[in-house]
Amino acid sequence: MNTDTRRRALATPPRPIFDRIDMIQQLPLDESRLLAAVGHPGAPDGAALDVRLARSFLVECAGGPEAALGRRENATTRAYRRDLERLYLWAWYVRGAAVHTLARDDIQDFLGFVQKPPVAWIGIKPAHRFVGRAERRHNPDWRPFRISNRTDAHRTESTREALRRREDYAPAGASMDALRACLRSFFGAIAREGLRDDNPAQVAYRRGGQRLEATIRQPQAFTVGEVEELLATAEEVADQAPSLENERILFVLACYYHLGLRVSELSCELGYRPSMAHFIVAGADADAPFFAVYGKGGKERTIPVSPDMQAALARYRRFRGLAPDYPVDATQEARHWLVPALRGREPITTSAQLRSIIQRVYRLTAARLESRRLALSPGDPAARSLEASVRRLQSATPHWLRHSIITHDLAAGRDPLHVQTDAGHASFETTRRYLHLEDSERQASLAARKRLRRS
């Protein structure tokens, strides 16, 4: 972003982005319409994904899609909406970058900006973000920040005095603590979706100025045995009570593990609606299907479908009355959503809904393993192993499934570059973190290196 553009942004009151939570929930998912819908068609590349991420995060904070449509916002949701809006406006129009790409230094710069925002961004009285009923319009009186009007002197001062007081604007320490908490939670949610590998907001300051350093943790993964238990649980549920809901659980679990998908890549939050047409055949070889996905940063990649995933897909298609085999008619297949909602004809749209499906399998599997553990004597090594698995299932996130298949593929000796491509890692450094090599192993591997001849 050039200096003149940045200067104009600082001198011009920005438009709001986020309306009430029920309006946020109903934002279109199509990228070409999304930025126009929030009134920011000139936002930088990647801004549409930013809005989808905020939409998912705020709706989840509100208690889920149904609660969001109820138009009842809790205090946390209102505060997070305010703080994210400030971050988005700063990132788009001052830094000239998409929010989900911000680095640790950017977050520190934003925290400094919030402590001394430009006067053009500071209001002197409360104002709704949007006005109008039939057609929502930006309120020209709204500002991202506002001076305090708590005292009698403030409430009776002239407009000129209030405008002058903007120069002395300073947020309270508690407000900054709340902002940092919001940023850590938001970027943590993005990291859990697999859209980035770190949480840049971990670099912040606790009360009193103590710096918090960010750390990139090793990916958490299940053992092969634990994944087998998860799949067995989901299959048992589907076998005992056949229904779209239960078959969908088994299929979603299989997709996240066998395809190594990020949670959001089965949702509609990345600008596309996953359908059966995304399973494609490579060339004339009908036995070599791939899954086409639009992932992090809007990048398309294809993932080879393993025999286990092919079996899961065939079962799911058969239950839904579709031909289990390939090749198929892509036009017809596009009509069948991969993860349909249980009511209506639309697909599941949010990551939150998909996470709840996976967490249900985790809970059921943990209960099965705990029951098995209780049948053993406390000193039995098998009981201790089951106890460890139960604890891991209770603390696991859905993203562990993606971590697991990457870890298992590498441990089985699969070509790391193939694993990197399937996972959609932009850098091999990200894939390398899954190797879990100890220093001693790396040192021992030097023995295989050919020694140079000495003259």
Beta strands, then each sheet from edge to edge (+ up, - down):
strand 1: 122-123
strand 2: 130-131
strand 3: 137-138
strand 4: 145-146
strand 5: 204-205
strand 6: 211-212
strand 7: 279-281
strand 8: 289-294
strand 9: 300-304
sheet 1: 1+ 4+
sheet 2: 2+ 3-
sheet 3: 5+ 6-
sheet 4: 7+ 8- 9+
end
